[in-house]
Amino acid sequence: MHLFTSKFITKPEHVTELPGSVTTPAGFVAAGVQAGLKKSGKPDLGLLVGKGPCSSAALFTPNAAAAAPVRVCQEETDTGAIQGIIVNSGSANACTGEQGLKDAGEMVRLAEEYTGVPPGRMAVASTGIIGRPLPMDLMASGIIEASRSLSEISGSLFAESIQTTDRISKEGAVEVRLGAGTVSIGICAKGAGMIAPNMATLLAFVTTDAQAPSGLLYDILATAAGASFNCISVDGDMSTNDCIFLMASGASGVTLSPGSNDAGLFTEALAAVCKSMALKMVADGEGATKTVELNVTGASAREEAAFVARAAANSPLVQTAFFGQDANWGRIMAAAGAALAGEPRLEADIFYEGVCLARAGAVTDEPVDEKSLEKIMLQPEISVTLDLHRGSGSYTMYFSDLSHDYVTLNAEYST
């Protein structure tokens, strides 16, 4: 899979795309096996392990109903020294009470036992239907099989094992040229529905053979997620299981130091990789046919721009208009006005791919070529700008349209 395919992402000059996934960087092995959680018989349990000690960083959902795996990671895992991750799809192990916590802990214990990863350095993640206890007999046999199947060429099997309603596998790798040498980054993720800003609903796993302290890795990961996974939406729903992990093996011998130019170049590369992956999630949104870039400018502050952008991106009226290829800019104006309820009169401009459709809060009197506008609405990627004329704050969101297939898929998800 190629990473940099969207017109909304530009590959940095010091980055070269590689074939591969999370095992492309030196120092990692992975496995993806069929434990029996999915009726389809597809891989549903994955294991990712560093060959030696790793430094790491992780981000988790702020959802108050966070799933058992998230809680176990936050409370029992040394998230700065993660050396392995055990993950399943087909069951979220969320809202499963004390038994769910015990099961997540048992997954960790078994994975540690059969891989040799030291206690406290194995993370756990799950995705799937909420409220269903894990079949621990299947999990146990699956973990044993996965530990025996670990290899440097199984990154794609690991990527496949984490999928749920994804239509495409989301994985890739890059080489990053730094002043001190060359390092690699590998990534895989899942996510197609229940995606909202503020840790979009996803599981994402990032590996690198660079060496860096955990504090620096956390800062790098937070920066990359803020410009990618935290500014996308498919349906505005925040999940219980969101998490992103970054593991660094140090196998390249190249060290990143806080404040260094190489750390900046690495951050730029990871941000581009994460944004590429986030855009693929939007494009792969359940039933999605379009990806929309919404640039909100002229806000009183960045926070206001983000609030307005999220209101418009999560509006079913806005999303269905794009599915219907209807340039109904009035729905965006209405969503923005609702977000700014109680503020002075909104006199915003709206542009679709640079074509002005609204000026100063009203329909533009500038000529609009309807045939050109029709062609714009047929594109799979559409850029929209909403200028609020209230200040200098700005924010960019990426969201999908809302289709008949989304309703059908989610109406029948648990059956």
C-alpha positions as CSV (number, residue, x, y, z in Angstrom):
1,M,0.0,0.0,0.0
2,H,1.3,3.5,-0.9
3,L,1.1,6.1,1.9
4,F,1.2,9.4,0.1
5,T,-1.7,9.1,-2.3
6,S,-4.0,12.0,-1.1
7,K,-3.7,15.4,-2.6
8,F,-3.9,16.7,1.0
9,I,-0.5,15.3,2.0
10,T,3.0,16.1,0.7
11,K,5.8,13.7,1.3
12,P,8.8,15.5,2.9
13,E,11.9,15.6,0.8
14,H,14.0,13.7,3.3
15,V,11.5,10.8,3.3
16,T,11.5,7.8,1.0
17,E,8.6,5.4,0.9
18,L,9.5,1.7,1.4
19,P,7.5,-1.5,0.9
20,G,6.6,-2.9,4.3
21,S,4.9,-2.4,7.6
22,V,5.7,-2.4,11.3
23,T,8.5,-5.0,10.9
24,T,10.4,-3.0,8.3
25,P,12.4,-1.1,10.9
26,A,15.2,-3.2,12.4
27,G,14.6,-4.9,15.7
28,F,10.9,-6.0,15.5
29,V,9.0,-9.2,14.8
30,A,5.3,-9.7,14.5
31,A,2.6,-12.3,13.9
32,G,-1.1,-12.4,12.9
33,V,-3.2,-15.5,13.5
34,Q,-6.7,-16.9,13.5
35,A,-7.8,-17.3,17.1
36,G,-11.5,-17.8,16.2
37,L,-13.0,-14.5,17.3
38,K,-14.2,-13.6,13.8
39,K,-16.9,-15.6,12.1
40,S,-15.1,-14.9,8.8
41,G,-12.1,-17.0,9.9
42,K,-9.7,-14.1,9.1
43,P,-6.7,-13.3,11.3
44,D,-8.0,-11.7,14.6
45,L,-5.1,-11.8,17.0
46,G,-1.8,-10.0,16.5
47,L,1.5,-9.8,18.4
48,L,4.2,-7.2,17.9
49,V,7.5,-7.6,19.8
50,G,10.8,-5.8,20.0
51,K,13.8,-8.1,19.9
52,G,15.3,-6.2,22.8
53,P,14.4,-3.4,25.2
54,C,12.6,-0.5,23.6
55,S,11.7,3.1,24.5
56,S,8.2,4.0,23.7
57,A,5.2,6.4,24.0
58,A,1.5,5.9,23.9
59,L,-1.7,7.9,23.6
60,F,-5.2,6.7,24.8
61,T,-8.8,7.7,24.4
62,P,-10.2,10.2,26.9
63,N,-13.5,8.4,26.8
64,A,-14.9,8.0,30.4
65,A,-16.0,4.5,29.4
66,A,-12.5,3.4,28.3
67,A,-12.2,-0.3,27.6
68,A,-10.4,-2.7,29.9
69,P,-7.2,-2.9,27.7
70,V,-6.9,0.9,27.8
71,R,-7.2,0.9,31.6
72,V,-4.7,-1.9,32.0
73,C,-2.1,-0.1,29.9
74,Q,-2.6,3.1,31.8
75,E,-2.5,1.5,35.2
76,E,-0.1,-1.4,34.8
77,T,2.1,-0.9,31.8
78,D,5.3,1.1,31.7
79,T,4.3,3.1,28.6
80,G,7.8,4.5,28.3
81,A,9.4,1.1,27.9
82,I,6.9,-1.0,25.9
83,Q,8.6,-4.0,24.2
84,G,5.5,-5.9,23.0
85,I,1.9,-5.4,22.2
86,I,-0.8,-8.1,22.1
87,V,-4.0,-7.1,20.3
88,N,-7.2,-8.7,19.2
89,S,-10.1,-7.7,16.9
90,G,-13.7,-9.1,17.0
91,S,-14.3,-8.1,20.7
92,A,-13.6,-4.7,22.2
93,N,-13.5,-6.0,25.8
94,A,-15.2,-2.7,26.7
95,C,-17.9,-2.4,29.4
96,T,-17.1,-5.9,30.6
97,G,-16.6,-5.0,34.3
98,E,-14.0,-6.6,36.5
99,Q,-13.9,-9.7,34.4
100,G,-12.8,-7.6,31.4
101,L,-9.9,-6.2,33.4
102,K,-8.9,-9.7,34.5
103,D,-9.0,-10.9,30.9
104,A,-7.0,-8.0,29.6
105,G,-4.4,-8.6,32.3
106,E,-4.4,-12.3,31.5
107,M,-3.7,-11.5,27.8
108,V,-0.7,-9.5,29.0
109,R,0.5,-12.2,31.3
110,L,0.3,-14.9,28.6
111,A,2.0,-12.7,26.0
112,E,4.8,-12.0,28.4
113,E,5.2,-15.6,29.4
114,Y,5.5,-16.9,25.8
115,T,7.6,-14.1,24.4
116,G,9.9,-13.4,27.3
117,V,9.1,-9.7,27.4
118,P,9.7,-8.5,31.0
119,P,6.6,-7.8,33.3
120,G,5.2,-4.4,32.8
121,R,6.5,-4.0,29.3
122,M,3.7,-5.7,27.4
123,A,0.8,-3.5,26.2
124,V,-2.6,-4.8,25.2
125,A,-5.3,-3.5,22.8
126,S,-8.7,-4.7,21.6
127,T,-11.3,-3.7,19.0
128,G,-14.7,-4.9,18.0
129,I,-18.2,-5.0,19.6
130,I,-18.7,-3.5,23.0
131,G,-20.1,-5.5,25.9
132,R,-19.0,-9.0,24.8
133,P,-16.6,-10.9,27.2
134,L,-13.5,-12.3,25.6
135,P,-13.4,-16.1,24.9
136,M,-10.3,-16.6,26.9
137,D,-9.8,-20.2,25.8
138,L,-9.5,-19.0,22.2
139,M,-7.3,-16.1,23.3
140,A,-4.9,-18.3,25.2
141,S,-4.4,-20.7,22.3
142,G,-4.1,-17.8,19.9
143,I,-1.4,-16.1,22.0
144,I,0.6,-19.2,22.1
145,E,0.3,-19.7,18.3
146,A,1.2,-16.1,17.7
147,S,4.3,-16.2,19.9
148,R,5.5,-19.2,17.9
149,S,4.8,-17.5,14.6
150,L,6.8,-14.3,15.2
151,S,8.9,-13.2,12.3
152,E,10.4,-10.2,10.5
153,I,8.1,-10.8,7.5
154,S,4.8,-10.9,9.2
155,G,4.0,-7.2,9.5
156,S,1.2,-7.4,7.0
157,L,-0.4,-10.3,8.9
158,F,-0.3,-8.3,12.1
159,A,-1.9,-5.4,10.2
160,E,-4.7,-7.7,8.9
161,S,-5.3,-9.1,12.3
162,I,-6.4,-5.8,13.8
163,Q,-9.1,-4.9,11.1
164,T,-12.8,-4.9,11.7
165,T,-15.0,-3.1,9.1
166,D,-11.9,-1.8,7.3
167,R,-12.2,-2.3,3.5
168,I,-8.4,-1.9,3.0
169,S,-5.4,-2.8,5.0
170,K,-3.6,0.3,6.4
171,E,0.1,-0.1,6.6
172,G,3.3,1.3,5.3
173,A,7.0,2.2,5.9
174,V,9.4,5.0,5.1
175,E,13.1,5.7,5.3
176,V,14.1,9.0,6.9
177,R,17.4,10.7,6.1
178,L,18.8,12.5,9.1
179,G,22.1,14.3,9.8
180,A,23.3,11.4,11.9
181,G,22.2,8.7,9.6
182,T,19.2,6.9,8.2
183,V,16.3,5.5,10.2
184,S,13.1,3.7,9.3
185,I,9.5,4.1,10.4
186,G,6.8,1.4,10.1
187,I,3.1,1.9,10.7
188,C,-0.2,0.0,10.6
189,A,-3.6,1.0,11.8
190,K,-7.3,0.2,11.7
191,G,-10.2,2.5,11.6
192,A,-13.3,3.1,9.4
193,G,-16.2,3.9,11.7
194,M,-16.7,5.5,15.1
195,I,-14.1,8.1,14.2
196,A,-14.1,11.5,15.9
197,P,-11.6,14.2,16.7
198,N,-9.7,14.0,20.0
199,M,-8.0,10.7,19.5
200,A,-9.9,9.4,16.5
201,T,-11.3,5.9,16.9
202,L,-8.5,3.7,15.9
203,L,-5.7,1.4,16.8
204,A,-2.4,2.5,15.5
205,F,1.1,0.9,15.9
206,V,4.3,2.7,14.9
207,T,7.8,1.3,15.1
208,T,11.2,2.9,14.4
209,D,14.8,1.7,14.6
210,A,15.8,5.2,15.8
211,Q,16.9,5.6,19.4
212,A,15.3,8.2,21.6
213,P,14.3,8.8,25.2
214,S,10.6,8.1,26.0
215,G,9.9,11.7,26.9
216,L,11.0,12.9,23.5
217,L,9.0,10.0,21.8
218,Y,5.9,11.2,23.7
219,D,6.3,14.8,22.5
220,I,6.9,13.6,18.9
221,L,3.9,11.3,19.0
222,A,1.6,13.9,20.5
223,T,2.7,16.4,17.8
224,A,2.1,13.9,15.0
225,A,-1.3,12.8,16.3
226,G,-2.4,16.4,16.8
227,A,-2.0,17.1,13.1
228,S,-3.5,13.8,11.9
229,F,-5.5,11.4,14.0
230,N,-7.0,14.2,16.2
231,C,-8.3,16.2,13.3
232,I,-10.4,13.6,11.3
233,S,-14.0,12.5,11.6
234,V,-16.2,9.9,10.0
235,D,-19.2,10.0,12.2
236,G,-18.3,12.1,15.2
237,D,-18.4,9.1,17.6
238,M,-15.5,8.6,20.0
239,S,-14.8,5.0,20.8
240,T,-13.8,3.3,24.1
241,N,-10.7,1.7,22.7
242,D,-8.6,4.3,21.0
243,C,-4.8,4.0,21.3
244,I,-1.6,4.8,19.5
245,F,1.7,3.2,20.3
246,L,5.2,4.2,19.2
247,M,8.1,1.8,19.9
248,A,11.8,2.6,19.2
249,S,14.3,-0.3,19.0
250,G,17.4,1.8,18.6
251,A,18.7,-0.8,16.2
252,S,19.9,1.8,13.6
253,G,22.4,3.3,16.0
254,V,21.0,6.8,15.3
255,T,20.0,8.7,18.4
256,L,17.5,11.5,18.5
257,S,18.1,14.2,21.1
258,P,15.5,16.8,22.4
259,G,15.8,20.1,20.5
260,S,18.0,18.7,17.8
261,N,17.6,19.2,14.1
262,D,17.3,15.5,13.6
263,A,14.5,15.3,16.1
264,G,12.7,18.0,14.1
265,L,13.2,16.1,10.9
266,F,12.0,12.9,12.5
267,T,8.9,14.6,13.9
268,E,8.1,16.0,10.4
269,A,8.4,12.6,8.9
270,L,6.2,10.9,11.5
271,A,3.6,13.6,11.2
272,A,3.4,13.1,7.5
273,V,3.2,9.3,7.9
274,C,0.4,9.6,10.5
275,K,-1.5,12.2,8.4
276,S,-1.3,9.9,5.4
277,M,-2.7,7.0,7.5
278,A,-5.4,9.3,9.0
279,L,-6.6,10.3,5.5
280,K,-6.8,6.7,4.5
281,M,-9.1,6.1,7.5
282,V,-11.4,8.9,6.4
283,A,-11.4,7.6,2.8
284,D,-12.1,4.1,4.1
285,G,-14.9,5.4,6.4
286,E,-17.8,3.0,6.5
287,G,-19.7,3.6,3.2
288,A,-17.6,6.7,2.4
289,T,-17.2,8.0,-1.1
290,K,-15.5,11.3,-0.4
291,T,-12.9,13.0,1.8
292,V,-13.4,16.6,2.6
293,E,-10.7,19.0,3.8
294,L,-12.4,21.8,5.8
295,N,-10.1,24.8,6.4
296,V,-11.6,27.2,9.0
297,T,-9.8,30.5,9.0
298,G,-10.5,33.9,10.4
299,A,-11.5,32.6,13.8
300,S,-11.0,34.6,17.0
301,A,-8.6,31.8,18.2
302,R,-7.5,28.4,17.1
303,E,-9.8,26.8,19.7
304,E,-12.8,28.6,18.1
305,A,-11.7,27.5,14.6
306,A,-11.5,23.9,15.8
307,F,-14.9,24.1,17.5
308,V,-16.5,25.4,14.3
309,A,-14.7,22.9,12.1
310,R,-15.9,20.0,14.3
311,A,-19.5,21.2,14.3
312,A,-19.5,21.3,10.5
313,A,-17.6,18.1,10.0
314,N,-19.9,16.1,12.3
315,S,-23.1,17.5,10.8
316,P,-25.2,14.8,9.1
317,L,-26.7,17.5,6.9
318,V,-23.2,18.6,5.7
319,Q,-22.0,15.0,5.3
320,T,-25.1,13.8,3.3
321,A,-24.8,16.8,1.0
322,F,-21.4,15.8,0.0
323,F,-22.6,12.2,-0.6
324,G,-25.3,13.6,-2.8
325,Q,-22.7,15.7,-4.7
326,D,-24.8,18.8,-3.7
327,A,-22.8,22.0,-3.2
328,N,-25.2,23.0,-0.4
329,W,-22.9,25.5,1.3
330,G,-25.8,26.8,3.4
331,R,-25.5,23.7,5.6
332,I,-21.9,24.6,6.4
333,M,-22.9,28.2,7.2
334,A,-25.7,26.9,9.4
335,A,-23.4,24.6,11.3
336,A,-20.9,27.3,11.9
337,G,-23.6,29.7,13.0
338,A,-25.0,27.2,15.4
339,A,-21.5,26.6,16.9
340,L,-21.2,30.4,17.4
341,A,-24.7,30.8,18.8
342,G,-24.9,34.1,20.8
343,E,-22.0,35.7,19.0
344,P,-22.3,38.7,16.7
345,R,-23.7,38.1,13.2
346,L,-21.7,35.7,11.2
347,E,-20.4,37.2,8.0
348,A,-18.4,34.3,6.6
349,D,-17.1,33.4,3.2
350,I,-17.2,29.9,1.8
351,F,-15.1,28.5,-1.0
352,Y,-15.3,25.1,-2.7
353,E,-11.9,24.3,-4.3
354,G,-11.3,28.1,-4.5
355,V,-14.7,28.9,-6.0
356,C,-16.5,31.5,-3.9
357,L,-20.1,30.4,-3.1
358,A,-20.8,32.7,-0.1
359,R,-19.5,36.1,0.7
360,A,-20.1,38.0,4.0
361,G,-22.7,35.5,5.2
362,A,-24.8,35.5,2.1
363,V,-24.9,34.0,-1.4
364,T,-22.1,35.5,-3.5
365,D,-22.9,37.9,-6.3
366,E,-19.8,36.7,-8.1
367,P,-20.3,34.5,-11.2
368,V,-20.2,30.7,-10.6
369,D,-19.6,28.3,-13.4
370,E,-22.2,25.5,-12.5
371,K,-20.5,22.9,-14.8
372,S,-17.2,23.5,-13.0
373,L,-18.9,23.2,-9.7
374,E,-20.5,19.9,-10.7
375,K,-17.1,18.6,-11.6
376,I,-15.8,19.7,-8.2
377,M,-18.5,17.8,-6.4
378,L,-17.7,14.6,-8.4
379,Q,-14.1,14.5,-7.1
380,P,-13.3,12.0,-4.4
381,E,-11.3,14.7,-2.5
382,I,-12.8,18.2,-2.0
383,S,-11.2,21.2,-0.3
384,V,-13.5,23.7,1.4
385,T,-12.5,27.0,3.1
386,L,-14.7,28.7,5.6
387,D,-13.4,32.2,6.5
388,L,-15.2,33.5,9.6
389,H,-13.7,37.0,9.5
390,R,-13.4,37.1,13.3
391,G,-9.6,37.0,13.8
392,S,-6.5,35.1,12.9
393,G,-7.2,31.6,14.3
394,S,-7.4,28.6,11.9
395,Y,-7.9,24.9,12.0
396,T,-8.2,22.1,9.4
397,M,-10.4,19.0,9.7
398,Y,-10.8,16.1,7.4
399,F,-14.1,14.2,7.2
400,S,-16.0,11.8,5.1
401,D,-19.4,11.9,3.6
402,L,-22.4,10.0,5.0
403,S,-23.9,7.4,2.8
404,H,-26.7,4.8,2.7
405,D,-24.1,2.1,3.2
406,Y,-23.0,3.7,6.5
407,V,-26.5,3.3,7.9
408,T,-26.9,-0.2,6.6
409,L,-23.5,-1.4,8.0
410,N,-24.0,0.1,11.4
411,A,-27.6,-1.0,11.7
412,E,-26.5,-4.6,11.3
413,Y,-23.0,-4.4,13.0
414,S,-23.7,-6.7,15.9
415,T,-25.7,-9.2,13.9
